[in-house]
Amino acid sequence: MGRIWSEQARLTTAKALDTYRDGRPAWTRNEWGGGTAHYLTTLPADLSPIMARVCEEAGVTPAAQAPPGVEVVRRTHPDGRSYLFAINHTDEDAVVEGVAVPAGDVVVTGP
């Protein structure tokens, strides 16, 4: 699972969601108070499936469908105005909600 570093963890109240081959926890989930905490004892080669599971569990949905490497955030004002920020971290042009996002650039759409 890990690619750069790892540390040892012991389970007390947390549950292991993934382990190393030797059974040590690599990813844990713990309910605490009114929330939930996830902990990784390493940096996985691909964080996407973990983030997808955590977001689904928390009821978080994407602001817009975006290709890999394009960061999308929607900000909404109390008066209802909404702005979509798309940041393209790749070397290729991309499209988000029908708006072109040039490689290495930021696009903001709104009213």
Biopython code that builds the backbone (N, CA, C, O; Angstrom):
import numpy as np
from Bio.PDB.StructureBuilder import StructureBuilder

atoms = [
    (1, "MET", "N", (0.810, -1.188, 0.000)),
    (1, "MET", "CA", (0.000, 0.000, 0.000)),
    (1, "MET", "C", (0.858, 1.259, 0.000)),
    (1, "MET", "O", (0.594, 2.170, -0.785)),
    (2, "GLY", "N", (1.868, 1.341, 0.846)),
    (2, "GLY", "CA", (2.657, 2.559, 0.986)),
    (2, "GLY", "C", (3.769, 2.674, -0.024)),
    (2, "GLY", "O", (4.188, 1.690, -0.632)),
    (3, "ARG", "N", (4.249, 3.918, -0.195)),
    (3, "ARG", "CA", (5.312, 4.106, -1.163)),
    (3, "ARG", "C", (6.444, 4.989, -0.674)),
    (3, "ARG", "O", (7.523, 4.962, -1.265)),
    (4, "ILE", "N", (6.245, 5.779, 0.390)),
    (4, "ILE", "CA", (7.305, 6.675, 0.828)),
    (4, "ILE", "C", (7.730, 6.366, 2.255)),
    (4, "ILE", "O", (8.924, 6.213, 2.516)),
    (5, "TRP", "N", (6.800, 6.271, 3.171)),
    (5, "TRP", "CA", (7.084, 6.043, 4.576)),
    (5, "TRP", "C", (5.953, 5.238, 5.175)),
    (5, "TRP", "O", (4.885, 5.095, 4.580)),
    (6, "SER", "N", (6.198, 4.728, 6.332)),
    (6, "SER", "CA", (5.115, 4.075, 7.065)),
    (6, "SER", "C", (5.437, 4.157, 8.549)),
    (6, "SER", "O", (6.589, 4.338, 8.946)),
    (7, "GLU", "N", (4.403, 4.023, 9.352)),
    (7, "GLU", "CA", (4.587, 4.007, 10.786)),
    (7, "GLU", "C", (3.720, 2.912, 11.379)),
    (7, "GLU", "O", (2.765, 2.455, 10.750)),
    (8, "GLN", "N", (4.049, 2.501, 12.566)),
    (8, "GLN", "CA", (3.281, 1.445, 13.203)),
    (8, "GLN", "C", (2.161, 2.049, 14.030)),
    (8, "GLN", "O", (2.349, 3.048, 14.724)),
    (9, "ALA", "N", (1.006, 1.433, 13.945)),
    (9, "ALA", "CA", (-0.150, 1.866, 14.729)),
    (9, "ALA", "C", (-0.733, 0.656, 15.441)),
    (9, "ALA", "O", (-0.653, -0.472, 14.955)),
    (10, "ARG", "N", (-1.309, 0.910, 16.580)),
    (10, "ARG", "CA", (-2.005, -0.117, 17.341)),
    (10, "ARG", "C", (-3.473, 0.253, 17.391)),
    (10, "ARG", "O", (-3.818, 1.413, 17.614)),
    (11, "LEU", "N", (-4.320, -0.707, 17.190)),
    (11, "LEU", "CA", (-5.754, -0.453, 17.253)),
    (11, "LEU", "C", (-6.227, -0.518, 18.697)),
    (11, "LEU", "O", (-5.918, -1.462, 19.425)),
    (12, "THR", "N", (-6.982, 0.501, 19.099)),
    (12, "THR", "CA", (-7.660, 0.446, 20.389)),
    (12, "THR", "C", (-9.156, 0.528, 20.122)),
    (12, "THR", "O", (-9.872, -0.456, 20.308)),
    (13, "THR", "N", (-9.635, 1.685, 19.690)),
    (13, "THR", "CA", (-11.061, 1.813, 19.360)),
    (13, "THR", "C", (-11.291, 1.887, 17.855)),
    (13, "THR", "O", (-12.427, 1.747, 17.402)),
    (14, "ALA", "N", (-10.249, 2.102, 17.081)),
    (14, "ALA", "CA", (-10.375, 2.207, 15.620)),
    (14, "ALA", "C", (-10.510, 0.825, 14.987)),
    (14, "ALA", "O", (-10.148, -0.188, 15.586)),
    (15, "LYS", "N", (-11.030, 0.806, 13.781)),
    (15, "LYS", "CA", (-11.137, -0.415, 12.973)),
    (15, "LYS", "C", (-10.170, -0.299, 11.804)),
    (15, "LYS", "O", (-10.030, 0.778, 11.224)),
    (16, "ALA", "N", (-9.507, -1.386, 11.451)),
    (16, "ALA", "CA", (-8.605, -1.392, 10.299)),
    (16, "ALA", "C", (-9.415, -1.568, 9.021)),
    (16, "ALA", "O", (-10.194, -2.512, 8.892)),
    (17, "LEU", "N", (-9.224, -0.648, 8.079)),
    (17, "LEU", "CA", (-9.873, -0.761, 6.771)),
    (17, "LEU", "C", (-8.940, -1.378, 5.739)),
    (17, "LEU", "O", (-9.388, -1.900, 4.719)),
    (18, "ASP", "N", (-7.643, -1.315, 6.011)),
    (18, "ASP", "CA", (-6.647, -1.952, 5.147)),
    (18, "ASP", "C", (-5.428, -2.243, 6.010)),
    (18, "ASP", "O", (-5.154, -1.527, 6.972)),
    (19, "THR", "N", (-4.705, -3.290, 5.664)),
    (19, "THR", "CA", (-3.543, -3.683, 6.457)),
    (19, "THR", "C", (-2.357, -3.975, 5.542)),
    (19, "THR", "O", (-2.499, -4.150, 4.332)),
    (20, "TYR", "N", (-1.180, -4.021, 6.170)),
    (20, "TYR", "CA", (0.013, -4.495, 5.485)),
    (20, "TYR", "C", (-0.055, -6.011, 5.433)),
    (20, "TYR", "O", (-0.910, -6.617, 6.078)),
    (21, "ARG", "N", (0.826, -6.621, 4.681)),
    (21, "ARG", "CA", (0.831, -8.084, 4.575)),
    (21, "ARG", "C", (0.985, -8.775, 5.925)),
    (21, "ARG", "O", (0.467, -9.873, 6.133)),
    (22, "ASP", "N", (1.704, -8.122, 6.842)),
    (22, "ASP", "CA", (1.921, -8.741, 8.152)),
    (22, "ASP", "C", (0.767, -8.490, 9.129)),
    (22, "ASP", "O", (0.848, -8.885, 10.292)),
    (23, "GLY", "N", (-0.313, -7.833, 8.664)),
    (23, "GLY", "CA", (-1.486, -7.614, 9.492)),
    (23, "GLY", "C", (-1.537, -6.283, 10.218)),
    (23, "GLY", "O", (-2.574, -5.936, 10.783)),
    (24, "ARG", "N", (-0.433, -5.518, 10.219)),
    (24, "ARG", "CA", (-0.452, -4.209, 10.873)),
    (24, "ARG", "C", (-1.395, -3.269, 10.127)),
    (24, "ARG", "O", (-1.489, -3.347, 8.902)),
    (25, "PRO", "N", (-2.105, -2.373, 10.844)),
    (25, "PRO", "CA", (-3.043, -1.467, 10.183)),
    (25, "PRO", "C", (-2.331, -0.430, 9.311)),
    (25, "PRO", "O", (-1.348, 0.186, 9.723)),
    (26, "ALA", "N", (-2.853, -0.258, 8.106)),
    (26, "ALA", "CA", (-2.341, 0.759, 7.187)),
    (26, "ALA", "C", (-3.333, 1.922, 7.065)),
    (26, "ALA", "O", (-2.938, 3.066, 6.840)),
    (27, "TRP", "N", (-4.623, 1.614, 7.218)),
    (27, "TRP", "CA", (-5.681, 2.627, 7.126)),
    (27, "TRP", "C", (-6.711, 2.294, 8.192)),
    (27, "TRP", "O", (-7.232, 1.180, 8.231)),
    (28, "THR", "N", (-7.003, 3.253, 9.051)),
    (28, "THR", "CA", (-7.960, 3.012, 10.115)),
    (28, "THR", "C", (-9.103, 4.022, 10.060)),
    (28, "THR", "O", (-8.986, 5.101, 9.481)),
    (29, "ARG", "N", (-10.209, 3.631, 10.684)),
    (29, "ARG", "CA", (-11.394, 4.486, 10.804)),
    (29, "ARG", "C", (-11.847, 4.409, 12.249)),
    (29, "ARG", "O", (-11.970, 3.324, 12.818)),
    (30, "ASN", "N", (-12.097, 5.586, 12.843)),
    (30, "ASN", "CA", (-12.511, 5.628, 14.234)),
    (30, "ASN", "C", (-13.648, 6.628, 14.405)),
    (30, "ASN", "O", (-13.544, 7.779, 13.982)),
    (31, "GLU", "N", (-14.727, 6.180, 15.026)),
    (31, "GLU", "CA", (-15.824, 7.090, 15.346)),
    (31, "GLU", "C", (-15.496, 7.740, 16.678)),
    (31, "GLU", "O", (-15.154, 7.066, 17.650)),
    (32, "TRP", "N", (-15.608, 9.076, 16.707)),
    (32, "TRP", "CA", (-15.246, 9.816, 17.915)),
    (32, "TRP", "C", (-16.192, 10.984, 18.062)),
    (32, "TRP", "O", (-16.311, 11.801, 17.149)),
    (33, "GLY", "N", (-16.865, 11.079, 19.188)),
    (33, "GLY", "CA", (-17.844, 12.147, 19.372)),
    (33, "GLY", "C", (-18.922, 12.018, 18.305)),
    (33, "GLY", "O", (-19.494, 10.944, 18.115)),
    (34, "GLY", "N", (-19.195, 13.107, 17.617)),
    (34, "GLY", "CA", (-20.200, 13.087, 16.557)),
    (34, "GLY", "C", (-19.599, 12.908, 15.182)),
    (34, "GLY", "O", (-20.299, 13.081, 14.184)),
    (35, "GLY", "N", (-18.309, 12.562, 15.095)),
    (35, "GLY", "CA", (-17.673, 12.466, 13.789)),
    (35, "GLY", "C", (-16.901, 11.182, 13.596)),
    (35, "GLY", "O", (-16.952, 10.259, 14.409)),
    (36, "THR", "N", (-16.190, 11.158, 12.499)),
    (36, "THR", "CA", (-15.396, 9.998, 12.116)),
    (36, "THR", "C", (-14.022, 10.470, 11.688)),
    (36, "THR", "O", (-13.897, 11.472, 10.984)),
    (37, "ALA", "N", (-12.991, 9.755, 12.107)),
    (37, "ALA", "CA", (-11.616, 10.073, 11.720)),
    (37, "ALA", "C", (-11.019, 8.900, 10.957)),
    (37, "ALA", "O", (-11.165, 7.742, 11.349)),
    (38, "HIS", "N", (-10.353, 9.219, 9.873)),
    (38, "HIS", "CA", (-9.594, 8.220, 9.118)),
    (38, "HIS", "C", (-8.119, 8.535, 9.312)),
    (38, "HIS", "O", (-7.727, 9.698, 9.403)),
    (39, "TYR", "N", (-7.306, 7.487, 9.374)),
    (39, "TYR", "CA", (-5.873, 7.683, 9.549)),
    (39, "TYR", "C", (-5.120, 6.722, 8.652)),
    (39, "TYR", "O", (-5.415, 5.527, 8.617)),
    (40, "LEU", "N", (-4.143, 7.254, 7.926)),
    (40, "LEU", "CA", (-3.275, 6.445, 7.083)),
    (40, "LEU", "C", (-1.900, 6.388, 7.721)),
    (40, "LEU", "O", (-1.343, 7.422, 8.088)),
    (41, "THR", "N", (-1.349, 5.193, 7.857)),
    (41, "THR", "CA", (-0.010, 5.058, 8.423)),
    (41, "THR", "C", (1.054, 5.105, 7.337)),
    (41, "THR", "O", (2.231, 4.864, 7.603)),
    (42, "THR", "N", (0.639, 5.416, 6.114)),
    (42, "THR", "CA", (1.544, 5.502, 4.982)),
    (42, "THR", "C", (0.918, 6.388, 3.919)),
    (42, "THR", "O", (-0.262, 6.730, 4.005)),
    (43, "LEU", "N", (1.700, 6.758, 2.920)),
    (43, "LEU", "CA", (1.178, 7.477, 1.770)),
    (43, "LEU", "C", (0.980, 6.460, 0.657)),
    (43, "LEU", "O", (1.959, 5.952, 0.110)),
    (44, "PRO", "N", (-0.276, 6.150, 0.308)),
    (44, "PRO", "CA", (-0.507, 5.135, -0.722)),
    (44, "PRO", "C", (-0.081, 5.611, -2.103)),
    (44, "PRO", "O", (-0.019, 6.811, -2.374)),
    (45, "ALA", "N", (0.208, 4.653, -2.963)),
    (45, "ALA", "CA", (0.567, 4.978, -4.335)),
    (45, "ALA", "C", (-0.585, 5.687, -5.046)),
    (45, "ALA", "O", (-0.352, 6.539, -5.903)),
    (46, "ASP", "N", (-1.817, 5.343, -4.698)),
    (46, "ASP", "CA", (-2.997, 5.983, -5.285)),
    (46, "ASP", "C", (-3.978, 6.315, -4.172)),
    (46, "ASP", "O", (-4.577, 5.419, -3.577)),
    (47, "LEU", "N", (-4.141, 7.589, -3.892)),
    (47, "LEU", "CA", (-5.029, 8.047, -2.830)),
    (47, "LEU", "C", (-6.485, 8.124, -3.292)),
    (47, "LEU", "O", (-7.385, 8.239, -2.460)),
    (48, "SER", "N", (-6.728, 8.064, -4.591)),
    (48, "SER", "CA", (-8.073, 8.250, -5.145)),
    (48, "SER", "C", (-9.129, 7.313, -4.568)),
    (48, "SER", "O", (-10.184, 7.799, -4.160)),
    (49, "PRO", "N", (-8.908, 5.993, -4.509)),
    (49, "PRO", "CA", (-9.964, 5.129, -3.980)),
    (49, "PRO", "C", (-10.269, 5.399, -2.511)),
    (49, "PRO", "O", (-11.414, 5.261, -2.079)),
    (50, "ILE", "N", (-9.265, 5.779, -1.752)),
    (50, "ILE", "CA", (-9.483, 6.083, -0.341)),
    (50, "ILE", "C", (-10.325, 7.347, -0.217)),
    (50, "ILE", "O", (-11.302, 7.377, 0.532)),
    (51, "MET", "N", (-9.945, 8.390, -0.952)),
    (51, "MET", "CA", (-10.699, 9.644, -0.894)),
    (51, "MET", "C", (-12.120, 9.451, -1.397)),
    (51, "MET", "O", (-13.050, 10.043, -0.850)),
    (52, "ALA", "N", (-12.304, 8.642, -2.416)),
    (52, "ALA", "CA", (-13.656, 8.379, -2.926)),
    (52, "ALA", "C", (-14.515, 7.719, -1.856)),
    (52, "ALA", "O", (-15.678, 8.081, -1.678)),
    (53, "ARG", "N", (-13.946, 6.754, -1.144)),
    (53, "ARG", "CA", (-14.708, 6.066, -0.092)),
    (53, "ARG", "C", (-15.032, 6.997, 1.070)),
    (53, "ARG", "O", (-16.153, 6.987, 1.579)),
    (54, "VAL", "N", (-14.062, 7.798, 1.491)),
    (54, "VAL", "CA", (-14.280, 8.728, 2.599)),
    (54, "VAL", "C", (-15.326, 9.774, 2.213)),
    (54, "VAL", "O", (-16.208, 10.087, 3.013)),
    (55, "CYS", "N", (-15.239, 10.315, 1.003)),
    (55, "CYS", "CA", (-16.211, 11.313, 0.543)),
    (55, "CYS", "C", (-17.609, 10.712, 0.442)),
    (55, "CYS", "O", (-18.586, 11.343, 0.845)),
    (56, "GLU", "N", (-17.707, 9.506, -0.088)),
    (56, "GLU", "CA", (-19.017, 8.851, -0.187)),
    (56, "GLU", "C", (-19.619, 8.648, 1.199)),
    (56, "GLU", "O", (-20.796, 8.928, 1.422)),
    (57, "GLU", "N", (-18.804, 8.160, 2.122)),
    (57, "GLU", "CA", (-19.269, 7.935, 3.487)),
    (57, "GLU", "C", (-19.751, 9.239, 4.136)),
    (57, "GLU", "O", (-20.715, 9.233, 4.901)),
    (58, "ALA", "N", (-19.083, 10.350, 3.832)),
    (58, "ALA", "CA", (-19.429, 11.638, 4.434)),
    (58, "ALA", "C", (-20.534, 12.362, 3.673)),
    (58, "ALA", "O", (-21.003, 13.413, 4.110)),
    (59, "GLY", "N", (-20.956, 11.806, 2.532)),
    (59, "GLY", "CA", (-22.002, 12.447, 1.751)),
    (59, "GLY", "C", (-21.508, 13.623, 0.931)),
    (59, "GLY", "O", (-22.297, 14.482, 0.538)),
    (60, "VAL", "N", (-20.212, 13.669, 0.671)),
    (60, "VAL", "CA", (-19.624, 14.747, -0.110)),
    (60, "VAL", "C", (-19.700, 14.383, -1.592)),
    (60, "VAL", "O", (-19.299, 13.291, -1.994)),
    (61, "THR", "N", (-20.212, 15.298, -2.389)),
    (61, "THR", "CA", (-20.286, 15.076, -3.829)),
    (61, "THR", "C", (-19.414, 16.102, -4.537)),
    (61, "THR", "O", (-19.235, 17.212, -4.034)),
    (62, "PRO", "N", (-18.873, 15.751, -5.690)),
    (62, "PRO", "CA", (-18.001, 16.691, -6.404)),
    (62, "PRO", "C", (-18.769, 17.920, -6.879)),
    (62, "PRO", "O", (-19.955, 17.842, -7.201)),
    (63, "ALA", "N", (-18.071, 19.057, -6.916)),
    (63, "ALA", "CA", (-18.673, 20.297, -7.408)),
    (63, "ALA", "C", (-18.983, 20.172, -8.898)),
    (63, "ALA", "O", (-19.936, 20.776, -9.388)),
    (64, "ALA", "N", (-18.191, 19.399, -9.607)),
    (64, "ALA", "CA", (-18.380, 19.157, -11.038)),
    (64, "ALA", "C", (-17.519, 17.958, -11.408)),
    (64, "ALA", "O", (-16.543, 17.652, -10.724)),
    (65, "GLN", "N", (-17.880, 17.285, -12.482)),
    (65, "GLN", "CA", (-17.058, 16.187, -12.970)),
    (65, "GLN", "C", (-15.825, 16.782, -13.635)),
    (65, "GLN", "O", (-15.938, 17.658, -14.493)),
    (66, "ALA", "N", (-14.667, 16.314, -13.244)),
    (66, "ALA", "CA", (-13.424, 16.833, -13.794)),
    (66, "ALA", "C", (-12.467, 15.687, -14.063)),
    (66, "ALA", "O", (-12.471, 14.686, -13.348)),
    (67, "PRO", "N", (-11.644, 15.834, -15.096)),
    (67, "PRO", "CA", (-10.652, 14.792, -15.368)),
    (67, "PRO", "C", (-9.564, 14.787, -14.293)),
    (67, "PRO", "O", (-9.408, 15.768, -13.565)),
    (68, "PRO", "N", (-8.816, 13.694, -14.190)),
    (68, "PRO", "CA", (-7.729, 13.635, -13.210)),
    (68, "PRO", "C", (-6.764, 14.803, -13.396)),
    (68, "PRO", "O", (-6.424, 15.176, -14.518)),
    (69, "GLY", "N", (-6.331, 15.370, -12.274)),
    (69, "GLY", "CA", (-5.380, 16.480, -12.325)),
    (69, "GLY", "C", (-6.030, 17.850, -12.391)),
    (69, "GLY", "O", (-5.337, 18.867, -12.380)),
    (70, "VAL", "N", (-7.370, 17.887, -12.462)),
    (70, "VAL", "CA", (-8.081, 19.162, -12.483)),
    (70, "VAL", "C", (-8.843, 19.294, -11.169)),
    (70, "VAL", "O", (-9.708, 18.476, -10.855)),
    (71, "GLU", "N", (-8.514, 20.322, -10.415)),
    (71, "GLU", "CA", (-9.118, 20.578, -9.103)),
    (71, "GLU", "C", (-10.314, 21.504, -9.302)),
    (71, "GLU", "O", (-10.199, 22.540, -9.957)),
    (72, "VAL", "N", (-11.458, 21.134, -8.739)),
    (72, "VAL", "CA", (-12.679, 21.912, -8.915)),
    (72, "VAL", "C", (-13.304, 22.193, -7.550)),
    (72, "VAL", "O", (-13.480, 21.288, -6.734)),
    (73, "VAL", "N", (-13.637, 23.471, -7.317)),
    (73, "VAL", "CA", (-14.283, 23.875, -6.075)),
    (73, "VAL", "C", (-15.389, 24.858, -6.421)),
    (73, "VAL", "O", (-15.191, 25.759, -7.236)),
    (74, "ARG", "N", (-16.562, 24.687, -5.799)),
    (74, "ARG", "CA", (-17.654, 25.649, -5.982)),
    (74, "ARG", "C", (-17.821, 26.431, -4.689)),
    (74, "ARG", "O", (-17.899, 25.855, -3.605)),
    (75, "ARG", "N", (-17.874, 27.747, -4.819)),
    (75, "ARG", "CA", (-18.114, 28.632, -3.685)),
    (75, "ARG", "C", (-19.454, 29.316, -3.902)),
    (75, "ARG", "O", (-19.710, 29.855, -4.979)),
    (76, "THR", "N", (-20.306, 29.298, -2.892)),
    (76, "THR", "CA", (-21.637, 29.890, -3.001)),
    (76, "THR", "C", (-21.809, 30.950, -1.929)),
    (76, "THR", "O", (-21.511, 30.717, -0.757)),
    (77, "HIS", "N", (-22.296, 32.124, -2.340)),
    (77, "HIS", "CA", (-22.585, 33.218, -1.415)),
    (77, "HIS", "C", (-23.961, 33.026, -0.797)),
    (77, "HIS", "O", (-24.804, 32.343, -1.378)),
    (78, "PRO", "N", (-24.205, 33.617, 0.375)),
    (78, "PRO", "CA", (-25.530, 33.523, 0.999)),
    (78, "PRO", "C", (-26.648, 34.062, 0.106)),
    (78, "PRO", "O", (-27.795, 33.631, 0.225)),
    (79, "ASP", "N", (-26.322, 35.004, -0.793)),
    (79, "ASP", "CA", (-27.362, 35.555, -1.674)),
    (79, "ASP", "C", (-27.644, 34.660, -2.876)),
    (79, "ASP", "O", (-28.473, 35.000, -3.720)),
    (80, "GLY", "N", (-26.955, 33.507, -2.961)),
    (80, "GLY", "CA", (-27.226, 32.559, -4.031)),
    (80, "GLY", "C", (-26.235, 32.572, -5.183)),
    (80, "GLY", "O", (-26.214, 31.640, -5.988)),
    (81, "ARG", "N", (-25.408, 33.618, -5.276)),
    (81, "ARG", "CA", (-24.408, 33.624, -6.351)),
    (81, "ARG", "C", (-23.430, 32.471, -6.139)),
    (81, "ARG", "O", (-23.050, 32.159, -5.010)),
    (82, "SER", "N", (-23.031, 31.848, -7.241)),
    (82, "SER", "CA", (-22.166, 30.679, -7.164)),
    (82, "SER", "C", (-21.024, 30.825, -8.164)),
    (82, "SER", "O", (-21.234, 31.249, -9.300)),
    (83, "TYR", "N", (-19.820, 30.473, -7.733)),
    (83, "TYR", "CA", (-18.639, 30.536, -8.589)),
    (83, "TYR", "C", (-17.973, 29.164, -8.604)),
    (83, "TYR", "O", (-17.820, 28.525, -7.563)),
    (84, "LEU", "N", (-17.586, 28.727, -9.778)),
    (84, "LEU", "CA", (-16.872, 27.461, -9.939)),
    (84, "LEU", "C", (-15.427, 27.778, -10.288)),
    (84, "LEU", "O", (-15.151, 28.435, -11.291)),
    (85, "PHE", "N", (-14.509, 27.306, -9.455)),
    (85, "PHE", "CA", (-13.083, 27.478, -9.692)),
    (85, "PHE", "C", (-12.542, 26.155, -10.220)),
    (85, "PHE", "O", (-12.731, 25.110, -9.597)),
    (86, "ALA", "N", (-11.872, 26.197, -11.361)),
    (86, "ALA", "CA", (-11.251, 24.994, -11.929)),
    (86, "ALA", "C", (-9.771, 25.280, -12.125)),
    (86, "ALA", "O", (-9.397, 26.216, -12.832)),
    (87, "ILE", "N", (-8.934, 24.467, -11.495)),
    (87, "ILE", "CA", (-7.486, 24.639, -11.574)),
    (87, "ILE", "C", (-6.916, 23.406, -12.268)),
    (87, "ILE", "O", (-7.023, 22.288, -11.765)),
    (88, "ASN", "N", (-6.318, 23.626, -13.413)),
    (88, "ASN", "CA", (-5.763, 22.524, -14.200)),
    (88, "ASN", "C", (-4.288, 22.365, -13.859)),
    (88, "ASN", "O", (-3.463, 23.195, -14.243)),
    (89, "HIS", "N", (-3.957, 21.292, -13.135)),
    (89, "HIS", "CA", (-2.580, 21.029, -12.718)),
    (89, "HIS", "C", (-1.820, 20.194, -13.757)),
    (89, "HIS", "O", (-0.678, 19.803, -13.514)),
    (90, "THR", "N", (-2.430, 19.923, -14.888)),
    (90, "THR", "CA", (-1.808, 19.044, -15.881)),
    (90, "THR", "C", (-1.193, 19.848, -17.027)),
    (90, "THR", "O", (-1.290, 21.074, -17.073)),
    (91, "ASP", "N", (-0.564, 19.127, -17.943)),
    (91, "ASP", "CA", (0.017, 19.737, -19.137)),
    (91, "ASP", "C", (-0.923, 19.664, -20.334)),
    (91, "ASP", "O", (-0.550, 20.045, -21.444)),
    (92, "GLU", "N", (-2.141, 19.175, -20.113)),
    (92, "GLU", "CA", (-3.123, 19.028, -21.182)),
    (92, "GLU", "C", (-4.331, 19.919, -20.907)),
    (92, "GLU", "O", (-4.735, 20.085, -19.756)),
    (93, "ASP", "N", (-4.911, 20.497, -21.973)),
    (93, "ASP", "CA", (-6.145, 21.258, -21.823)),
    (93, "ASP", "C", (-7.254, 20.323, -21.359)),
    (93, "ASP", "O", (-7.230, 19.129, -21.657)),
    (94, "ALA", "N", (-8.233, 20.869, -20.623)),
    (94, "ALA", "CA", (-9.332, 20.070, -20.099)),
    (94, "ALA", "C", (-10.631, 20.850, -20.241)),
    (94, "ALA", "O", (-10.626, 22.052, -20.507)),
    (95, "VAL", "N", (-11.753, 20.140, -20.058)),
    (95, "VAL", "CA", (-13.075, 20.756, -20.098)),
    (95, "VAL", "C", (-13.820, 20.359, -18.831)),
    (95, "VAL", "O", (-13.872, 19.182, -18.472)),
    (96, "VAL", "N", (-14.404, 21.364, -18.150)),
    (96, "VAL", "CA", (-15.203, 21.145, -16.943)),
    (96, "VAL", "C", (-16.518, 21.884, -17.143)),
    (96, "VAL", "O", (-16.532, 23.100, -17.338)),
    (97, "GLU", "N", (-17.623, 21.147, -17.095)),
    (97, "GLU", "CA", (-18.965, 21.712, -17.309)),
    (97, "GLU", "C", (-19.022, 22.578, -18.563)),
    (97, "GLU", "O", (-19.609, 23.659, -18.552)),
    (98, "GLY", "N", (-18.413, 22.100, -19.634)),
    (98, "GLY", "CA", (-18.458, 22.797, -20.915)),
    (98, "GLY", "C", (-17.532, 23.991, -21.023)),
    (98, "GLY", "O", (-17.551, 24.692, -22.035)),
    (99, "VAL", "N", (-16.715, 24.243, -19.996)),
    (99, "VAL", "CA", (-15.788, 25.380, -20.002)),
    (99, "VAL", "C", (-14.372, 24.865, -20.194)),
    (99, "VAL", "O", (-13.931, 23.957, -19.488)),
    (100, "ALA", "N", (-13.656, 25.455, -21.163)),
    (100, "ALA", "CA", (-12.274, 25.056, -21.417)),
    (100, "ALA", "C", (-11.379, 25.545, -20.284)),
    (100, "ALA", "O", (-11.465, 26.698, -19.860)),
    (101, "VAL", "N", (-10.522, 24.652, -19.804)),
    (101, "VAL", "CA", (-9.551, 24.989, -18.758)),
    (101, "VAL", "C", (-8.168, 24.677, -19.328)),
    (101, "VAL", "O", (-7.745, 23.521, -19.334)),
    (102, "PRO", "N", (-7.462, 25.704, -19.805)),
    (102, "PRO", "CA", (-6.145, 25.468, -20.423)),
    (102, "PRO", "C", (-5.165, 24.807, -19.459)),
    (102, "PRO", "O", (-5.272, 24.968, -18.243)),
    (103, "ALA", "N", (-4.228, 24.075, -20.002)),
    (103, "ALA", "CA", (-3.210, 23.413, -19.207)),
    (103, "ALA", "C", (-2.512, 24.415, -18.317)),
    (103, "ALA", "O", (-2.122, 25.490, -18.772)),
    (104, "GLY", "N", (-2.348, 24.065, -17.033)),
    (104, "GLY", "CA", (-1.631, 24.906, -16.099)),
    (104, "GLY", "C", (-2.306, 26.224, -15.770)),
    (104, "GLY", "O", (-1.634, 27.157, -15.333)),
    (105, "ASP", "N", (-3.623, 26.332, -15.967)),
    (105, "ASP", "CA", (-4.313, 27.608, -15.783)),
    (105, "ASP", "C", (-5.491, 27.456, -14.814)),
    (105, "ASP", "O", (-5.868, 26.348, -14.431)),
    (106, "VAL", "N", (-6.052, 28.595, -14.435)),
    (106, "VAL", "CA", (-7.214, 28.650, -13.537)),
    (106, "VAL", "C", (-8.359, 29.341, -14.277)),
    (106, "VAL", "O", (-8.153, 30.359, -14.937)),
    (107, "VAL", "N", (-9.561, 28.785, -14.164)),
    (107, "VAL", "CA", (-10.737, 29.397, -14.763)),
    (107, "VAL", "C", (-11.781, 29.547, -13.661)),
    (107, "VAL", "O", (-11.998, 28.626, -12.873)),
    (108, "VAL", "N", (-12.424, 30.708, -13.608)),
    (108, "VAL", "CA", (-13.496, 30.968, -12.652)),
    (108, "VAL", "C", (-14.741, 31.311, -13.440)),
    (108, "VAL", "O", (-14.710, 32.200, -14.290)),
    (109, "THR", "N", (-15.838, 30.619, -13.171)),
    (109, "THR", "CA", (-17.102, 30.926, -13.828)),
    (109, "THR", "C", (-18.133, 31.291, -12.784)),
    (109, "THR", "O", (-18.094, 30.780, -11.665)),
    (110, "GLY", "N", (-19.026, 32.144, -13.126)),
    (110, "GLY", "CA", (-20.075, 32.560, -12.199)),
    (110, "GLY", "C", (-20.968, 33.576, -12.864)),
    (110, "GLY", "O", (-20.924, 33.752, -14.081)),
    (111, "PRO", "N", (-21.791, 34.254, -12.057)),
    (111, "PRO", "CA", (-22.742, 35.213, -12.628)),
    (111, "PRO", "C", (-22.049, 36.398, -13.270)),
    (111, "PRO", "O", (-22.714, 37.291, -13.795)),
]
sb = StructureBuilder()
sb.init_structure("model")
sb.init_model(0)
sb.init_chain("A")
sb.init_seg("    ")
for serial, (resi, resn, name, xyz) in enumerate(atoms, 1):
    if name == "N":
        sb.init_residue(resn, " ", resi, " ")
    sb.init_atom(name, np.array(xyz, "f"), 0.0, 1.0, " ", f" {name:<3s}", serial, name[0])
structure = sb.get_structure()
